[in-house]
């Protein structure tokens, strides 16, 4: 009895100790979040540099003294030995080319191709030290091997840095694009520098405008001549990035102005004649800028084409003549990306979202379409994959909302051999980290279960009511809701500590529902998206732990457009918003992006009217802050100005913040100011308390986020 009584007294004591231990967890300090303060909650994972052979992988990590070291690790024993770092100077010749832009060496390193400010394409013979001018007609409106703006932004991609030329694998030919922008309208951007300022003029085709005329040239290194592919440059058309096959074929991607017909042509390098090898049509649109559209197999074995023509992103096996041999995958795959092709075993390794649209998994399948196998494990998003040369092993970098990133070594059957590294730091259990979870909300028309990511405040009490910050983007195939770890030590951590619920939505066009979901937005870009966001907003306002009067939505670019729509079209749901660098009417954005979804304003006037923020300005009744950079050359400040003009004429109250000289996204001091002004907005209208003075204290070490 006495022992029992003593034991009974111990239980409450142990419980108190446990509670006390839990309570001792600490919050992040301002210095830790905004001044790079140490926490040791998470640590950086080693970088997987590849494989030395099928039984040894390479890891690079930062040592205590700050330098990077690479080790070679045995897959069976886990033993690591130093591996000599590669001498980068051996990868490309040491040479100096004055004025060269986008200098790119040929695969055999004997030549370099580049452009100059005169907009001509040049060739440099490394051994001879000789420069050859391949084109001579370059001017302010004729560009050789250097992209026009709309191709750089929408087709070839920003990563190209305007480069529009491509070496053949055998280093004998150079394919390039020739742009004539002389008929493309000029958009002037006023720059307020100096006493008088000046205009920055950009050839920018807005929806319905004339596009640049484009020709495809093939320069022969040996013959030093140019052959032009057999296309009429004056046709209303687009060209995608060309693809060189291992056996020297040149395939050109062609698309019509409406962007619903994609063709591949094989080009004769001698006379420029073309042969059609692929033809795809869809009733809505096809993405010309799709990465990995064509992946060639070793010489003579054909290629793999990625297409969403059946409503999902699947892989198809074609021969060298463009004849379909068979589908490799057949299912609800999205975000499909080829990791490796084992041509000897006729196996394709790829990553995609299928089991759960919020997670990536890793698969293999035969080129014949048989033997589809999921190789990744657990309920994680496997975002990094590195396969050994013979496919005996792979390393995966994985996480989910409750599990910080880790690396694991896995064998060919999907069995985990060992954990390679974890990002959990020594203080992981010492800090209060907010809980995040996925919820699903039924769309208003009952068609889709829309994913919603909720991050709850620290010490969340469901009996209390909290303000909500909703961060969105909302653009086509640009989802933001994923089941992967969210970084600690960020502003999200800070506002979770301050008592704010933070939310992200994805709509039906986000990619979670494949091309079938995307097709809803055709010729009405923005309508279904805002309706879906409103459904999510209404669901939030019904939750007992949400202060329904304190919902703030924010985003930039397309997210800015969605925010403007939320405060006008969706004014009954969303009372607060901050819209950054927003499109407000699709007639003011560029041809290729806008017309892909909307066709031209001439073809679809009602669609443009029904998706314009201006159409719904009369419904505005909350508080919107409009933010724009004066030198934004992507989404012109014109978009915000026409909206502001409308609101002023209607005697509507709003806030406006502009950033002189800033582009599409603010950097440096302006970036810090923009973010801190947004935080002040949250403190004033959502948290209803003063913003800590520490934010505005001068300190060059502040990250700002």
Phi and psi in degrees as a GROMACS rama.xvg file:
@    title "Ramachandran Plot"
@    xaxis  label "Phi"
@    yaxis  label "Psi"
@TYPE xy
-65.4109  -39.7358  UNK-2
-63.3287  -41.0377  UNK-3
-64.0435  -41.7797  UNK-4
-63.8846  -41.3763  UNK-5
-62.3289  -42.7618  UNK-6
-61.9095  -38.1248  UNK-7
-64.4725  -33.8534  UNK-8
-74.3614  -28.4492  UNK-9
-69.4284  -35.3323  UNK-10
-58.6551  -49.0009  UNK-11
-61.9454  -35.655  UNK-12
-63.7463  -44.7272  UNK-13
-62.3055  -38.7139  UNK-14
-63.7952  -41.7957  UNK-15
-63.5934  -39.1749  UNK-16
-63.389  -42.6185  UNK-17
-62.6402  -43.2571  UNK-18
-64.3257  -42.8752  UNK-19
-61.8878  -40.6777  UNK-20
-63.0633  -43.3856  UNK-21
-63.3774  -40.7105  UNK-22
-67.1915  -20.7851  UNK-23
-75.7762  -7.84417  UNK-24
-59.9763  142.43  UNK-25
-111.244  156.79  UNK-26
-85.4243  160.803  UNK-27
-69.4451  146.553  UNK-28
-90.3319  165.354  UNK-29
-57.9476  -41.4601  UNK-30
-63.4596  -38.3147  UNK-31
-68.107  -35.1111  UNK-32
-85.3621  -42.4997  UNK-33
-108.345  -1.81821  UNK-34
-131.718  24.5593  UNK-35
63.0512  28.668  UNK-36
-67.1576  146.912  UNK-37
-76.4764  143.753  UNK-38
-131.797  -30.1593  UNK-39
61.1059  25.6613  UNK-40
-73.5199  -47.9301  UNK-41
-129.987  157.224  UNK-42
-128.778  160.107  UNK-43
-72.5965  133.854  UNK-44
-75.5297  152.56  UNK-45
-61.8238  155.698  UNK-46
-91.65  129.798  UNK-47
-80.4598  110.207  UNK-48
-88.0741  -7.44243  UNK-49
126.157  -152.169  UNK-50
-131.763  135.916  UNK-51
-75.6507  -38.109  UNK-52
-161.007  -170.281  UNK-53
-69.7658  -12.2873  UNK-54
-118.821  6.84938  UNK-55
-142.397  122.85  UNK-56
-105.938  160.642  UNK-57
-113.49  131.104  UNK-58
-123.035  137.38  UNK-59
-118.413  131.714  UNK-60
-144.517  160.724  UNK-61
-85.4758  130.224  UNK-62
-84.8389  172.035  UNK-63
-58.658  -32.2163  UNK-64
-84.9137  1.25982  UNK-65
98.3738  -14.3168  UNK-66
-85.2465  156.054  UNK-67
-91.4906  137.628  UNK-68
-130.939  146.2  UNK-69
-114.834  135.142  UNK-70
-123.149  152.246  UNK-71
-105.995  125.922  UNK-72
-114.472  132.118  UNK-73
-77.7784  127.056  UNK-74
-66.2467  -29.0651  UNK-75
-84.3363  -43.0041  UNK-76
-99.3184  -21.2057  UNK-77
78.7127  3.18539  UNK-78
-71.6808  133.865  UNK-79
-112.56  136.881  UNK-80
-129.612  151.492  UNK-81
-58.0597  142.794  UNK-82
-124.942  128.089  UNK-83
-63.4214  131.508  UNK-84
-67.242  143.133  UNK-85
-70.9381  137.063  UNK-86
-79.1669  106.375  UNK-87
-62.6602  -24.0875  UNK-88
-66.3024  -19.8827  UNK-89
-78.4345  -16.253  UNK-90
-76.8483  -29.0843  UNK-91
-145.202  149.964  UNK-92
-62.0495  152.124  UNK-93
-89.5144  109.675  UNK-94
-153.02  154.982  UNK-95
-117.35  122.504  UNK-96
-120.385  108.466  UNK-97
-67.6475  126.462  UNK-98
76.8878  4.31311  UNK-99
-70.5028  135.468  UNK-100
-114.983  132.545  UNK-101
56.5741  47.6377  UNK-102
-60.2107  122.271  UNK-103
-133.189  120.458  UNK-104
-81.7337  147.488  UNK-105
-66.0434  158.566  UNK-106
-54.4988  -32.9631  UNK-107
-88.0018  2.63425  UNK-108
65.4921  12.6475  UNK-109
-85.1174  -20.7451  UNK-110
-133.643  160.427  UNK-111
-130.014  139.103  UNK-112
-114.414  149.023  UNK-113
-169.576  168.349  UNK-114
-115.506  171.245  UNK-115
-133.085  178.272  UNK-116
-63.2958  -17.0545  UNK-117
-80.1933  2.01177  UNK-118
62.5642  33.5031  UNK-119
-109.358  160.194  UNK-120
-99.7894  136.187  UNK-121
-124.514  155.254  UNK-122
-126.635  135.744  UNK-123
-122.252  123.499  UNK-124
-86.5763  111.812  UNK-125
-63.5358  -48.2545  UNK-126
-64.3869  -42.0159  UNK-127
-85.4566  -14.2481  UNK-128
64.0667  31.7774  UNK-129
-111.437  134.339  UNK-130
-103.545  133.11  UNK-131
-121.155  131.844  UNK-132
-89.0161  108.143  UNK-133
-76.7749  -30.7932  UNK-134
-125.335  158.588  UNK-135
-131.287  -3.29225  UNK-136
-97.983  10.0788  UNK-137
-58.4574  142.454  UNK-138
-157.923  -167.885  UNK-139
-68.2694  -20.4126  UNK-140
-119.534  -8.32378  UNK-141
-109.48  117.501  UNK-142
-119.116  125.144  UNK-143
-111.524  113.98  UNK-144
73.8039  7.00473  UNK-145
-128.512  125.479  UNK-146
-69.4492  145.742  UNK-147
-71.6094  161.051  UNK-148
-57.0215  -45.9955  UNK-149
-66.8611  -31.7324  UNK-150
-72.3738  -41.4498  UNK-151
-60.4752  -46.4799  UNK-152
-76.7755  -41.4739  UNK-153
-110.446  -24.5966  UNK-154
-113.013  -59.7273  UNK-155
-80.6155  -30.2234  UNK-156
101.266  150.627  UNK-157
-64.2421  -27.9172  UNK-158
-62.4911  -21.3355  UNK-159
-73.2693  -18.1092  UNK-160
54.2032  40.785  UNK-161
76.2282  5.2681  UNK-162
-70.5662  131.87  UNK-163
-136.511  50.229  UNK-164
-145.3  153.208  UNK-165
-143.831  126.238  UNK-166
-76.405  144.316  UNK-167
-76.8973  156.624  UNK-168
-61.0937  -29.8861  UNK-169
-89.4131  5.03872  UNK-170
64.8871  14.5377  UNK-171
-94.8757  -19.4473  UNK-172
-135.506  155.497  UNK-173
-132.65  114.373  UNK-174
-91.8164  139.659  UNK-175
-148.529  161.992  UNK-176
-103.484  140.4  UNK-177
-115.034  119.561  UNK-178
-110.571  134.731  UNK-179
-114.777  107.678  UNK-180
-100.102  9.79313  UNK-181
-60.5684  -26.3344  UNK-182
-102.708  3.2857  UNK-183
-79.5137  129.139  UNK-184
-57.8618  148.454  UNK-185
-96.006  132.558  UNK-186
-109.413  123.249  UNK-187
-89.6478  133.342  UNK-188
-113.661  122.304  UNK-189
-82.0517  128.655  UNK-190
-112.701  122.515  UNK-191
-90.1374  37.2468  UNK-192
-89.9534  143.16  UNK-193
77.3969  177.244  UNK-194
-65.4381  -35.0939  UNK-195
-110.456  -9.58149  UNK-196
66.5243  -178.903  UNK-197
-160.243  168.332  UNK-198
-102.712  133.725  UNK-199
-102.892  109.153  UNK-200
-96.1601  127.744  UNK-201
-122.609  134.875  UNK-202
-77.3367  98.5884  UNK-203
-127.31  107.311  UNK-204
-82.35  114.424  UNK-205
-85.259  164.753  UNK-206
-46.2785  126.087  UNK-207
90.2384  -9.88565  UNK-208
-79.0906  172.31  UNK-209
-72.2115  132.384  UNK-210
-88.6803  165.45  UNK-211
-65.3919  146.603  UNK-212
-79.3581  137.355  UNK-213
-128.106  135.308  UNK-214
-120.211  152.739  UNK-215
-108.451  117.63  UNK-216
-108.975  147.446  UNK-217
-124.455  112.899  UNK-218
-93.4141  131.63  UNK-219
-95.1596  122.376  UNK-220
-64.4923  -44.7858  UNK-221
-70.3218  -46.3978  UNK-222
-83.1051  -15.7542  UNK-223
55.4054  45.7288  UNK-224
-135.866  168.019  UNK-225
-120.849  130.928  UNK-226
-108.605  134.347  UNK-227
-100.164  129.088  UNK-228
-63.7837  149.977  UNK-229
-79.974  69.6489  UNK-230
-125.95  149.621  UNK-231
-88.4383  111.911  UNK-232
-61.1452  -23.8764  UNK-233
-81.8908  -8.93788  UNK-234
-66.552  149.998  UNK-235
-79.8687  98.3554  UNK-236
-155.402  170.59  UNK-237
-132.892  153.858  UNK-238
-122.72  135.089  UNK-239
-91.9362  178.831  UNK-240
-61.7137  131.684  UNK-241
-72.241  164.161  UNK-242
-132.403  128.382  UNK-243
-97.7437  129.885  UNK-244
-85.2383  158.735  UNK-245
-59.3236  -25.1565  UNK-246
-96.1989  15.7757  UNK-247
92.4138  4.86164  UNK-248
-74.4013  145.681  UNK-249
-112.17  117.993  UNK-250
-107.806  129.11  UNK-251
-109.854  132.485  UNK-252
-89.1236  127.662  UNK-253
-123.182  144.4  UNK-254
-144.546  146.673  UNK-255
-76.747  167.7  UNK-256
-60.845  -36.204  UNK-257
-72.6905  -13.0256  UNK-258
63.9122  33.9564  UNK-259
-118.667  10.0292  UNK-260
-139.618  113.678  UNK-261
-109.518  130.43  UNK-262
-129.565  148.556  UNK-263
-110.298  137.721  UNK-264
-122.003  136.73  UNK-265
-90.0415  126.926  UNK-266
-103.104  130.66  UNK-267
-74.8239  119.949  UNK-268
-72.1744  -14.613  UNK-269
-85.662  -45.5582  UNK-270
-121.957  -1.81725  UNK-271
81.526  -0.0582137  UNK-272
-64.119  154.737  UNK-273
-123.964  152.315  UNK-274
-131.759  124.476  UNK-275
-70.3877  128.412  UNK-276
-121.745  -5.62242  UNK-277
-158.448  139.287  UNK-278
-144.539  116.784  UNK-279
-127.579  133.044  UNK-280
-125.584  144.39  UNK-281
-135.38  157.32  UNK-282
-76.4828  -19.1943  UNK-283
-108.477  -85.864  UNK-284
-153.299  166.775  UNK-285
-127.783  138.901  UNK-286
-80.5645  110.604  UNK-287
-71.433  -32.2406  UNK-288
-85.1789  15.181  UNK-289
-62.6575  128.053  UNK-290
-74.2053  153.322  UNK-291
56.3112  34.5635  UNK-292
-61.2661  -44.118  UNK-293
-123.46  126.07  UNK-294
-124.918  111.978  UNK-295
-79.5235  143.14  UNK-296
-87.9179  173.904  UNK-297
-53.0872  157.484  UNK-298
-43.3765  126.315  UNK-299
87.0943  -7.66411  UNK-300
-97.575  3.01142  UNK-301
90.9102  -154.03  UNK-302
-152.631  167.905  UNK-303
-112.157  130.548  UNK-304
-112.275  133.196  UNK-305
-98.3273  132.513  UNK-306
-149.602  148.496  UNK-307
-108.54  25.9154  UNK-308
-64.4375  -21.3416  UNK-309
-97.412  9.6152  UNK-310
101.52  -9.13649  UNK-311
-140.171  163.697  UNK-312
-87.0574  99.1601  UNK-313
-114.838  165.612  UNK-314
-107.89  138.985  UNK-315
-130.391  140.205  UNK-316
-99.8768  122.785  UNK-317
-121.115  152.858  UNK-318
-86.0515  -179.009  UNK-319
-65.9955  -18.2835  UNK-320
-96.5829  6.45146  UNK-321
83.2332  16.754  UNK-322
-90.4285  130.754  UNK-323
-68.3319  124.475  UNK-324
-91.177  -47.6268  UNK-325
-175.517  162.576  UNK-326
-78.3799  137.042  UNK-327
-86.8068  -40.4903  UNK-328
-122.946  154.923  UNK-329
-152.173  93.4581  UNK-330
179.155  -173.59  UNK-331
-85.6666  59.0031  UNK-332
-88.1255  142.914  UNK-333
-146.722  152.818  UNK-334
67.8431  27.5061  UNK-335
-66.3753  130.92  UNK-336
-143.923  123.033  UNK-337
-72.7348  128.172  UNK-338
-95.2849  -41.6734  UNK-339
-160.769  147.62  UNK-340
-120.46  123.108  UNK-341
-99.0294  94.28  UNK-342
-67.6798  -29.5032  UNK-343
-69.1892  -42.9511  UNK-344
-88.8406  -4.59677  UNK-345
56.7626  47.4795  UNK-346
-126.089  139.537  UNK-347
-112.59  129.566  UNK-348
-103.956  131.898  UNK-349
-149.788  160.826  UNK-350
-113.322  142.652  UNK-351
-165.49  165.484  UNK-352
-101.007  121.56  UNK-353
-144.925  -56.4835  UNK-354
-61.4428  -36.7984  UNK-355
-146.355  124.384  UNK-356
-66.0721  -11.1605  UNK-357
-97.312  2.31218  UNK-358
-133.701  145.24  UNK-359
-93.1008  138.307  UNK-360
-122.138  167.393  UNK-361
-116.747  132.465  UNK-362
-133.215  164.77  UNK-363
-134.49  152.734  UNK-364
-153.49  152.414  UNK-365
-74.8089  151.15  UNK-366
-58.4023  -24.4945  UNK-367
-82.9836  2.85505  UNK-368
86.5007  6.94148  UNK-369
-107.95  160.51  UNK-370
76.9742  28.411  UNK-371
-59.2297  126.462  UNK-372
-138.098  130.963  UNK-373
-82.6468  123.187  UNK-374
-101.206  -22.326  UNK-375
-77.117  165.743  UNK-376
-125.827  159.405  UNK-377
65.8581  -177.14  UNK-378
-97.5802  67.7469  UNK-379
-130.325  161.48  UNK-380
-96.5205  119.526  UNK-381
-96.4255  94.8583  UNK-382
-95.0823  -15.7083  UNK-383
-128.974  128.232  UNK-384
-133.723  133.633  UNK-385
-134.206  118.379  UNK-386
-100.951  139.762  UNK-387
-67.4342  159.622  UNK-388
-53.0345  -39.3125  UNK-389
-101.345  5.2275  UNK-390
77.2373  16.1226  UNK-391
-73.9814  -27.7195  UNK-392
-144.086  163.678  UNK-393
-147.766  156.175  UNK-394
-109.758  134.575  UNK-395
-121.187  138.989  UNK-396
-102.793  118.114  UNK-397
-135.482  159.601  UNK-398
-168.491  172.01  UNK-399
-145.925  -173.819  UNK-400
-61.8383  -25.2499  UNK-401
-109.21  -0.583377  UNK-402
-125.125  117.043  UNK-403
-65.6464  158.055  UNK-404
-56.1366  144.346  UNK-405
-145.306  160.751  UNK-406
-113.255  137.781  UNK-407
-134.011  145.992  UNK-408
-95.8084  128.125  UNK-409
-129.476  142.654  UNK-410
-87.3824  -179.817  UNK-411
-66.3696  -16.3567  UNK-412
-95.838  1.70363  UNK-413
89.6101  11.3037  UNK-414
-89.8584  131.196  UNK-415
-71.1944  122.648  UNK-416
-82.4906  -48.3193  UNK-417
-168.077  159.959  UNK-418
-79.9056  127.879  UNK-419
-83.8624  -42.2939  UNK-420
-164.406  152.163  UNK-421
-125.714  145.587  UNK-422
-87.711  -0.684858  UNK-423
-62.4095  125.405  UNK-424
-90.2553  174.656  UNK-425
-65.8847  -21.5886  UNK-426
-106.875  19.4804  UNK-427
-56.7612  -38.7317  UNK-428
-90.6296  5.35649  UNK-429
-97.299  -6.81181  UNK-430
-119.658  151.629  UNK-431
-78.0468  114.5  UNK-432
-110.733  136.354  UNK-433
-69.2882  148.52  UNK-434
-87.986  134.26  UNK-435
-120.66  144.407  UNK-436
-149.735  157.598  UNK-437
-94.5825  134.936  UNK-438
-124.057  166.112  UNK-439
-131.533  132.255  UNK-440
-119.817  131.211  UNK-441
-72.7741  131.226  UNK-442
-64.4317  158.509  UNK-443
-57.4459  -35.8854  UNK-444
-85.5173  3.38157  UNK-445
74.5525  11.5158  UNK-446
-88.4716  -33.2451  UNK-447
-131.231  148.835  UNK-448
-98.5055  102.784  UNK-449
-81.5096  130.288  UNK-450
-77.7731  135.247  UNK-451
-128.798  126.341  UNK-452
-103.579  122.155  UNK-453
-116.437  128.313  UNK-454
-111.067  118.012  UNK-455
-86.5745  155.482  UNK-456
-66.0279  158.428  UNK-457
-61.9457  140.137  UNK-458
57.9441  40.7321  UNK-459
-55.9977  131.287  UNK-460
-120.566  109.209  UNK-461
-63.3285  -11.132  UNK-462
-84.3584  -11.5215  UNK-463
-95.8231  166.453  UNK-464
-116.247  128.809  UNK-465
-117.762  149.386  UNK-466
-72.0451  157.355  UNK-467
-127.229  130.453  UNK-468
-108.425  121.566  UNK-469
-110.293  116.63  UNK-470
-104.731  124.965  UNK-471
-135.526  161.373  UNK-472
-122.742  -68.8727  UNK-473
90.258  -2.63263  UNK-474
-72.3527  162.64  UNK-475
-56.6045  128.854  UNK-476
53.2307  43.1072  UNK-477
-138.021  56.0223  UNK-478
-65.9549  155.822  UNK-479
-124.125  -7.01591  UNK-480
-97.0748  107.802  UNK-481
-135.042  152.007  UNK-482
-90.1524  71.3412  UNK-483
-138.677  158.584  UNK-484
-59.8878  138.068  UNK-485
-104.923  133.718  UNK-486
-56.4496  141.55  UNK-487
-88.3057  171.119  UNK-488
67.433  26.9002  UNK-489
-113.592  173.487  UNK-490
-56.2877  -28.5534  UNK-491
-60.5449  -40.6931  UNK-492
-61.4667  -44.5328  UNK-493
-60.4166  -47.2682  UNK-494
-76.1998  -22.3812  UNK-495
-66.6049  -37.5463  UNK-496
-70.0455  -29.1223  UNK-497
-82.1983  -5.52019  UNK-498
95.2963  36.108  UNK-499
-120.6  134.872  UNK-500
-80.1776  135.684  UNK-501
-122.169  133.175  UNK-502
-134.895  147.248  UNK-503
-129.111  139.356  UNK-504
-112.488  154.359  UNK-505
-129.354  139.008  UNK-506
-97.3887  -175.221  UNK-507
-66.7654  -20.7967  UNK-508
-95.7472  11.4461  UNK-509
-77.2895  -14.407  UNK-510
109.675  -17.9255  UNK-511
-62.6688  -23.182  UNK-512
-118.661  21.6002  UNK-513
65.7315  -166.825  UNK-514
-67.6966  -25.2299  UNK-515
-61.259  -40.0893  UNK-516
-70.7798  -38.7807  UNK-517
-64.0973  -36.8005  UNK-518
-61.9168  -20.0919  UNK-519
-60.134  -29.8954  UNK-520
-86.4871  -0.921186  UNK-521
-60.4123  127.143  UNK-522
65.6824  11.9124  UNK-523
-151.451  53.9343  UNK-524
-64.3577  111.936  UNK-525
117.49  -26.0216  UNK-526
-67.9776  -56.8207  UNK-527
-68.9852  -32.1093  UNK-528
-62.7032  -46.7239  UNK-529
-71.5498  -32.4928  UNK-530
-62.4581  -40.3833  UNK-531
-67.1217  -40.8304  UNK-532
-65.4223  -35.8894  UNK-533
-65.7418  -37.798  UNK-534
-61.4472  -41.9029  UNK-535
-67.1463  -40.0597  UNK-536
-63.5524  -42.1868  UNK-537
-63.8473  -39.3138  UNK-538
-61.6699  -43.8773  UNK-539
-59.4396  -44.4419  UNK-540
-66.6113  -19.3977  UNK-541
-83.0576  -12.9715  UNK-542
-74.7381  135.451  UNK-543
-64.8932  -18.1441  UNK-544
-97.2203  12.738  UNK-545
-113.45  131.694  UNK-546
-81.3691  102.846  UNK-547
-66.2285  -13.8372  UNK-548
-90.0748  -1.90179  UNK-549
-127.59  58.6553  UNK-550
-103.264  126.3  UNK-551
-123.161  129.403  UNK-552
-113.496  140.621  UNK-553
-148.433  149.977  UNK-554
-173.995  170.227  UNK-555
-127.087  151.131  UNK-556
63.475  -116.658  UNK-557
-61.655  -34.6231  UNK-558
-64.8544  -30.6599  UNK-559
-68.8533  -40.8406  UNK-560
-58.704  -46.4054  UNK-561
-62.0198  -37.3373  UNK-562
-66.086  -43.1599  UNK-563
-62.3032  -40.5564  UNK-564
-64.9556  -37.5144  UNK-565
-63.5467  -35.9027  UNK-566
-87.1589  -3.82158  UNK-567
-118.599  -76.0716  UNK-568
-55.6135  -40.1991  UNK-569
-105.312  29.4616  UNK-570
-60.0749  -26.5072  UNK-571
-73.3604  -13.491  UNK-572
-106.684  -39.7879  UNK-573
-113.981  112.166  UNK-574
-86.5476  -23.3436  UNK-575
-130.465  150.705  UNK-576
-163.821  150.932  UNK-577
-125.955  115.775  UNK-578
-108.687  117.577  UNK-579
-106.147  129.696  UNK-580
49.0118  53.1419  UNK-581
-90.8982  141.141  UNK-582
-75.4226  135.466  UNK-583
-119.246  -15.6644  UNK-584
-153.716  125.963  UNK-585
-66.8174  -13.5368  UNK-586
-68.1856  -15.4483  UNK-587
-95.7664  2.21922  UNK-588
-106.505  174.693  UNK-589
-75.1875  163.008  UNK-590
-60.7769  -55.6639  UNK-591
-63.9452  -46.7585  UNK-592
-68.7987  -52.7278  UNK-593
-63.6181  -48.6638  UNK-594
-70.8474  -21.8279  UNK-595
-55.5659  -40.4139  UNK-596
-101.031  -26.4017  UNK-597
-114.128  -6.84768  UNK-598
56.7716  -167.663  UNK-599
-86.5636  160.377  UNK-600
-60.0016  -30.0054  UNK-601
-69.0669  -35.6777  UNK-602
-81.6661  -25.2098  UNK-603
-139.217  57.3534  UNK-604
-61.2755  -38.6628  UNK-605
-67.3666  -37.6745  UNK-606
-62.5041  -41.7327  UNK-607
-66.0582  -40.1407  UNK-608
-66.0604  -42.4741  UNK-609
-73.9  -14.0521  UNK-610
-111.538  7.54963  UNK-611
-85.7234  133.909  UNK-612
-58.8465  -34.7423  UNK-613
-60.0618  -32.1647  UNK-614
-62.4874  -27.4229  UNK-615
-112.523  13.8049  UNK-616
-59.1641  -30.2529  UNK-617
-65.886  -19.5903  UNK-618
-85.1127  -11.25  UNK-619
-61.8364  130.915  UNK-620
-148.76  -6.23365  UNK-621
-91.8346  -140.621  UNK-622
-131.577  117.613  UNK-623
-116.745  133.09  UNK-624
-102.463  124.987  UNK-625
-102.01  126.942  UNK-626
-128.053  133.239  UNK-627
-154.494  149.339  UNK-628
-91.06  137.682  UNK-629
-69.401  -23.7073  UNK-630
-107.673  24.4802  UNK-631
-62.1943  113.721  UNK-632
-98.3348  5.88064  UNK-633
-103.598  -70.9687  UNK-634
-99.8571  101.389  UNK-635
-62.3278  146.27  UNK-636
-59.8358  -17.5487  UNK-637
-46.5775  -39.7727  UNK-638
-58.1111  -46.2181  UNK-639
-71.5585  -36.1472  UNK-640
-64.4261  -42.3439  UNK-641
-67.3255  -33.0819  UNK-642
-69.9376  -44.2696  UNK-643
-60.0704  -42.9512  UNK-644
-57.5844  -42.4843  UNK-645
-64.9547  -45.7063  UNK-646
-64.2091  -39.5993  UNK-647
-64.0303  -42.4705  UNK-648
-64.5882  -23.8306  UNK-649
-94.8366  4.72492  UNK-650
57.3294  45.058  UNK-651
-98.8723  138.952  UNK-652
-87.5806  133.655  UNK-653
-155.272  173.555  UNK-654
-116.037  150.546  UNK-655
-139.77  132.153  UNK-656
-132.195  122.345  UNK-657
-114.491  155.101  UNK-658
-123.952  104.507  UNK-659
-58.8863  129.761  UNK-660
76.8604  -2.04688  UNK-661
-85.0792  148.685  UNK-662
-92.7447  -147.485  UNK-663
-86.0701  75.4352  UNK-664
122.853  134.993  UNK-665
-105.332  137.661  UNK-666
-122.851  170.209  UNK-667
60.6358  -142.934  UNK-668
-61.4597  -36.0179  UNK-669
-65.9733  -37.0628  UNK-670
-64.548  -43.0798  UNK-671
-62.314  -46.0657  UNK-672
-59.7705  -44.0421  UNK-673
-61.0319  -44.94  UNK-674
-67.6998  -41.3513  UNK-675
-69.0838  -34.3492  UNK-676
-64.2317  -36.7636  UNK-677
-65.1095  -42.4266  UNK-678
-60.9422  -39.9021  UNK-679
-62.0991  -38.0942  UNK-680
-59.684  -45.0401  UNK-681
-63.6039  -42.4722  UNK-682
-63.7022  -41.8166  UNK-683
-71.3497  -44.781  UNK-684
-103.407  -22.9371  UNK-685
-103.098  -51.898  UNK-686
-85.0039  -22.4036  UNK-687
51.8514  52.2766  UNK-688
-153.096  161.455  UNK-689
-64.1962  144.592  UNK-690
-76.299  132.576  UNK-691
-54.8181  135.852  UNK-692
-63.7289  -20.9155  UNK-693
-59.1144  -28.1513  UNK-694
-60.9621  -38.2276  UNK-695
-95.9681  -0.293478  UNK-696
-68.397  133.467  UNK-697
-61.0352  125.229  UNK-698
-164.43  111.549  UNK-699
-68.8288  -13.8547  UNK-700
-85.7092  -8.19367  UNK-701
-67.0031  133.195  UNK-702
-73.7299  -40.0257  UNK-703
84.1128  -36.3428  UNK-704
